Amino acid sequence: MTLQVKPGTTWDEVYARARAAAPEAFDADRILNLHDGEWQRTGQPGEHVNPVDGAPVQGPPRVTHDEAAGAVAHAHREHDEWTAVELDERKSRVQAAVDGLAEVRDTLALLLAWEIGKPWKLACADVDRALDGVRWYLGEIDRQLQGRTPLPGPVSNIASWNYPMSVQVHAELVQCLAGNGVVAKTPSQGGFHTLTLAHAVMRRSGLPVTLLSGVGSQLGDVLIRSEEIGCLAFVGGRANGRKAATSLADTGKRHFLEQEGLNAWGIWDFSKWDELAAHLTKGFEYAKQRCTAYPRYVVQRQLVPDFLEMYLPVVKGLRFGHPLAVESPDDPLPDLHFGPLISATKAADLRAQYDEGVTGGGIPLYRGSLAQGRFLDGQDTSAYAAPAALLEPPQSWSLRHSEPFGPLDSVVVVDNEAELLAAMNASNGSLVASVATDDLDFGARVAEELQAFKVGINKPRSRGDREEVFGGRGASWKGAFVGGDLLVQAVTEGEGQLYGNFPTYSAYPEKV
């Protein structure tokens, strides 16, 4: 089987489409930064490669500390002007942005495929989810803003690379709708072309948005501690989250920091294996490169044979490879569970962590091969990782208490409820967890003891939007909870308690 990149979807063709859609933001050789109200050729692009095929592309143009400080000062002035704009006008401009993004939906999705390796259907879903979510807020915002006012300064957005549209752009549009200016930093690992096109549409629609690229360690104090910043919205790992929280400690600044956690399935007195297989198959979407993925299974000892009989066909049947490769030019883009990881370095790390677990005494349960993937002849596959799994990983394993952020699973065997809880709570807090059990009373009881914000009984949980609250327990979240009404409350001021994980108290809505 000889594959080729589907005509019309090569990187050069997709970049040309983006440039035609937003010539103000894309030069022939690089993307621009958006600050001081204009797209500007500031910053020095770094070296970068597409994870899909390892081809070099221009990296994000990194601005200096002083350039970022000037951009934030200007964003604050825009924020003050925006707070005086009537809600009906804000709604009109946000709606225009949503309509404009819908017009370039396919280009945004193709950029996601190249930049961060999302298969076509998942890339489209990322864009569609962002737009559908904002449409919901447009219908609810009059009610949500009753008695509330914008923050004293713009919201600073520092987000991970994996969901540029459905997490970052979605949040920014709601922040603008609520009356705030927006400052956003592009992730260094990927997604910066997608965000550039999205912000060009948003700026054309009259929204007060600023988009900068730069090194986090150099811009952190500007984007986090500046007096002009009214709130920090952060999505990323615990190490960078701790740095952000430490930087905020003496400021009293509004914040919500979404961080990683080891989400787990607990399996106890269970028999509906076909249903669980469907959930686990879907769970491998995007190679588990998301904060609500489940890389850990905690299994009752007597159920281990049944679990493996279900699990092994799942991992053996996963489809992965080049997200834009087809046999014939007329073929549709492939329906894959995942493409590459975000980088060759990440793929190498996962392989090393698997070997580390085996060397430490873990049982090699499954290790797939890249020969099972769909690739072009001679293609660079260094950013790809086949699914793998360890049974009973050693206590000393570097991933014993943290998430792999890739298709590397681990299975822990337990004999009683206390061991089940200990193994599922291994990472000092997580965003989601699930219990697979035929005994619903057992599931409800265990759910109350799990240090996860959302717990599913015989179903997975996801980030959620609209009516559903999202947050985390323990070290997986700091600051205000978001989602639905609470997302609007997090970026506005008004009466009432702000729910979340804060240094001085911990208040939770009822478990969802």
N, C-alpha and C positions, 0 to 999 in steps of 0.2 A: 504494500500500500504506500504510494507516494503522495505526500501532502504538500500543499502550497498555501501561502497566506491568501485568504479570499480577496479577490480584486476589489479595490475601493477601501480596504481596511489596513493597508500597510501604514507604518508609522509616518512616512512622508506624506501620504494622502490624508491621514487624519489630522496631522499638524496643519496642512494646507486648509483643511475644512475649518479648523479652529481659527486660523488667521483670517480667513475670509469672513467668518462670523464676527470677529472682534479685532479688526486690524489695529485698533488703538492700543491693544494689550499684547499683541504678538508681533515682534520683529521677525525678519527672515531667519535670523540666527539665534534668537533667544526670546524669552518672555520678559515682561517688564514688572516693576513694582507699582502699586497704586497707593499714592500718598499725596498729601497736600492738595487733594481734590483732582489729581491727574495721574495718568499712567506715565511713568518716568523710567528712563534707561539708567537707573541707579543700581548699585550693587554689582558685585563681580560673580558671574556664574561659576559654579564649581564643576568638577568632573562628576559624571553620573552615567549610569547604564540602565536601559530598560531591563527589568527582570525577565521579561518574556523570552528574549533571545540574546541578551548580553550586549546588544549594540549600544555604542556610546551616544548620549544625547546631552544637550546643555542642561546643567543642573540649575537649581534655583539661584537667582541673583541676590547674593547676601549683602544687605545694607549694613552700614556701620552703626555703632552705638549712637553717635550724634544724629545720624539721619533718622534713626528710629525715634529718638527723643523729639525731634522736630515733627515727625509724623504724628506722634501721640498728642502733642500740643495742638496741632491743627485738628486732629480728630475730636479733641475736647471742645474746640470752638464749634465744630459742626454739630456735635452732640447738643450743645446749648441751643443752637438754632433749631434743631430737629425736635427738641422737647416742646417747642412752641407751635409745631405743626399740628393741626386738628386731626383727630383720629380718623375721620372719614378720608382725609387726604393721605394719611399714612396707609390706610387700607388700600386705597387706589394704587399707590405706588408699589406696595408689596404684591398686589394682584398683578400689576404689570410685569414685575420681576418673575413671578411664577409663570405667567404666560410666555415671557421671553425665554425662560429656561426650558419650557416645554417645546418650543420651536427648535432648540438645539439639543434636544434630549439624546438623539442617537450619537451625536458627536461627543457629548459628555460621556456617554457609556463607552464609546470606543477609546476615549482617552483613559478611562478607568481600566479598561482591558490592558492597554499597553503599560500604563504607569505603575499599576499595583497588581496586575495579573488576574483581574476578575473575569471569569467566564461571561459570555455575552448576556445570558439571562440574569445572572446575579448583578451585573453592571447596570442593566436596565432597571432592575428592581431597586437598586440603590438610588437612582435618580427619581424614579416614580414615587418611592416612599417619601423622599424629601418633599416633593411637590404636593402629594396627597396630604401629608401631615400639615403643611402650611395652609392648605385650603381649609382644613378643619379649624385651625386657629383663626382664620379670617372670619369664619362664621360664629366663633365663640368670644372673640376678643372684647366686644362691647361689654358683655357680662363679666369677663375676667378682670377688666380694668376698673370696675366700679370702686371708687374710693382709693384708687392706687395711682401713683405718679412715677415717672421715670427715675432712674438712679441719678446721682449727682455727676456722673461721668460715664464715658463709653464702656462697653463690655469688651474685655480683652479675651480673645479666643486662642488657646493653644491646644491643638487637637492632634490625635494620632493620625496616621496615614491611611488607615484601613477603610474608613467610611467618610470620605470628604463631602459627599452630598447629604446622605440621610442623617448624619450626625452634625457635621460642622455647618454646612450651608443652611440646613433646616433650622438649627439653633439661631444662627445669625439673623435669618429672616424674622423669626419670632421676636428676637431682641429688638430689631428695628420696629416691628409692629407695635411693640410695647412702649416705644418712644425713645429708644436709646440709639446712640451712635455705636459703631462696631469697629474694633481693631482686630485683625486676624493675622496669625503667623502661619505660613505654609509649612507643613511637615518636611523635614529635610530628606526623608527616605522615599517620598513619592506622593503623588496627588497634586503637585503644584501646577501642572498644566490644566488639570480639571478645575481647580479652584480659580485659576486666572480667567478662564472662560466664564465661569459662573459669576465671578465678581464684576466682570465687564458688563454682563447683562444687568446685574444688580445696580451698578453705578449708572448705567444708561437710564434706568428706571427712576433715578433721583433718590437713591438710598444713600445714607451717610456711612459708607463702608471704606475701610482702609485695609490693604493686603500687603504684607511685608514678608520677605524671606530673609533668613539670617541664622546665625549660630545661637542656639538657646542660651549657652553660658554667657554670651556677650550681650544679649538683649534682655535677659531675664529681669534685671532690675527695672528696665524701662517698661516692659510689658506686664510686670506684676506689681511692682512697688510704686510706680509713678503716682503722684498725687492726683494727676488728671484721670487716672483709671478708676472707674466706679465699681468694677466687679471683674473677677477672674473666672473664666470657664475653661477647665483643664480636662483633657482626656489623655491618659497615657499610663506608663508603668509606675510602679511604686517608688523607684529610685528618684525619678524626676518629680514625681508627686510630692515626695518628702521635701525635696529642695524648694518646691514652690510653696508648700505649707510653712516651711521654716522662714522663707522670705516674707510671708504674709503675717507672721506671728504677732508682730508689734504694730500692725497697721489697722486692725479692726475692719479690714476691707471685706465686703461681700465676696463669697467664693463658693464654687462647687467643683470638687476635684474627683473625677471618676478614675479609679485605679484598678489594677489587675487583681485577680483572686483565683484560686484553684477551684473551679466549679466542678461538682461531682454528682454522679448518679449513684444512689444507694439501692441495692437490689436485695430484697428480703421476702421470703414466702410468696414467690411470684411464679406465674405460669403463662402469661400472655406474651410469648416470645415473638410472635410475628408482629405484634403492635410495637414492641420495643425495637425490633430490627428496623422498622420504618423510621422511627425517631432517630436512631443512631446513624442511619444512612444520610438522612437530611442534615444531621449534625456535623457531617464532614464538609459541608459547603464552605467554599473559600478556604479550604485547608485548615479550618478551625482558627483562622487568624482574626478572631473577634473576641470581645470581652465576655460574651455570654456563651462561649463554646464550653463543651464538657469533655476534658481530656482524661478524667479519672473515673474509674468504675470501682465501687466498693461492693463486693459480692459475698453473700452468705456462703459458707464453705460447701454446704450440700448442694448448692445451685451452680457451682462452678462448671460441671460438665454441660449442663443445659445452656448456661451463658455462652460458653465457648462454641457450642454447636450453632448458636444464633450469631455470635459476633464474627467469627472467622469468615463466613461467606459475605458478610457486610464489607469488611475491609478488602477482601479479594475482588469484590465486584465494583469497587470505586473507579470512576472514569476521571483521568487527569491528563494534562498535557498543554500544548500550545493553545491558548483560548481562541485563536483566529485561524487555525489551520483546517483546511477542507481538502477533500479528494478532488472535487471538480469545482470550477468557478461558480456553477449554479447551485451548489449545495448550500443549505443553511449553515450558519455557524454552529459548531458542535455544542451539544448539551453535556457539559462537564460538571463534575462536582467541584473541581478546583484546577487552577493553573499553577504558576510558580509561586514560591514564597516571595517575600518582599525583596530579598537579595540573596546572592550566592553565599554571603557570610552567614546569613540566618540558616540556610540549608545545611551548610557545613557544621554549624553549631548543633543542629538537631541530630545529625549523624554522630557527632562526637558524644552527645549526651546519651544516645542509645548505647553506644559502645561502653560508655562509663557505667551505665546501669548494669549491663551484662557483666563487665569486669568485676563490679562490686557484689555480684551474686544474684542479680535478677535473672529471671527465666526468660529467654528470648521467645516470646509468644508468636510474633509475626514480624517479618521484615520484607516489605515489597521491593520491587525493582523498577528502575526507570524504564526498563524494557517493556513494561506494561503500559507505558504512557503513549500519547499521540504526539509525535514530534516531526519536524521537517528533517530531511536528510542533512546531516552535518551540523545541525543546530546546536548552539551553546545551551546546555541544559543544567548549568551549574547552580541555578537558583531553584531547581525543582527538587522535591523530596517525596519519595513514595511513602505511603502510610506504613507505620511500624507500631509495635506494641510490646510492652514488657509486663510479665506477670510477677507479682511480688517484688517490686523494686527495692533495693537496699535502703536502709534508714539514712545512709550517708549520701544518697543520690542528690545531685544538685537540684533536681526537679521534684524531690519528694514533697516539698511544701510550696512550690511555685508552678505557674502554668508554662507549658512549652511554647504556646502561641504558634502551633503548627500541628501537622498530623502525626503526633507521637503520643500514643495512649499508654496508660498504665492501669493495671488491674490489681487491687488489693483484696485479699481474702480475710474475712472476719468470722468470728464464732458467736458473738453476742451483740446486743444492742449498744452497749457501752463502746465496744470496739468500732462498731459502725459509725457512731457519732464522732469518735475521735479521729477516724480516718477521713470522714467527710469534712471535718472542721480543721483540717491540717494547716490551712494557710492563714489563720487568724483573720477570718472574714472573707466573704465572697459576694458576688453580685447575685448569682442564681444557684440553685441546687434542685435536684429532683429525687423522688423516692419511687421506685417501681415495686409495688406490692399488691397482693390480692386482699390484704387485710387493711381496709381503709382506716380503721381506728388506729392501727399501728402507724400508718403513714401520717395521720394527723398529729399523733403524739410526737413522733420523731421530728416532724417539720418544725415544731415549736422550739426544739433544741438545736436546730441547725443555724450556724452563723452566716446565713445567706439572706439577702433582702427579699428575694422572691423564691418560693419553693413550689415546685410542681408535684402533684401526685399522679403518677403514671403518664406524665407529659413533661416536656421540657418547658423552660421559661425563656423569654427573650427580653430585650431592652424595653420594648414598648414605647408607645407614643400616645398622644391624645389624652384619653381619659385616665390612662394608667400611670401611676407614680413610678419613678425609677430612682434607685439609690443603692447603697451597699451597707454592709456591716463591717465592723472592725476596720482593718487597714485598707479595705477595698474602696472606701469613699470618705471624703472629708467635706464638710460644708453643707450647703442647702441641697435638699432633694429636689428633683425636677420631674418633668412629665406632666402634660395636661395643665391644670390650673397651677400646679406648683412650679412649673417652668416659668410661667408669667410672674408668679409671686417672687421667684428667685431673682428676677431682673427688674423688679419695681419695688417701691416703698409704699407702705400702708399699714393699717392696723392689723393686729393678729400675729400669732406666733409663726415664725418661719421654721418649718420642719427640716431636720437634718442632723448630721453628725458634726457637732461643734465642740471646741475644746472645753467649754464651760458646762455643756449639758448635752444629753443625747435624747432627742424626742423623735418618736416614730409614729407614723400613721399605723392603723391596724395592718397586720401582715397581709400582703397581697399575693 
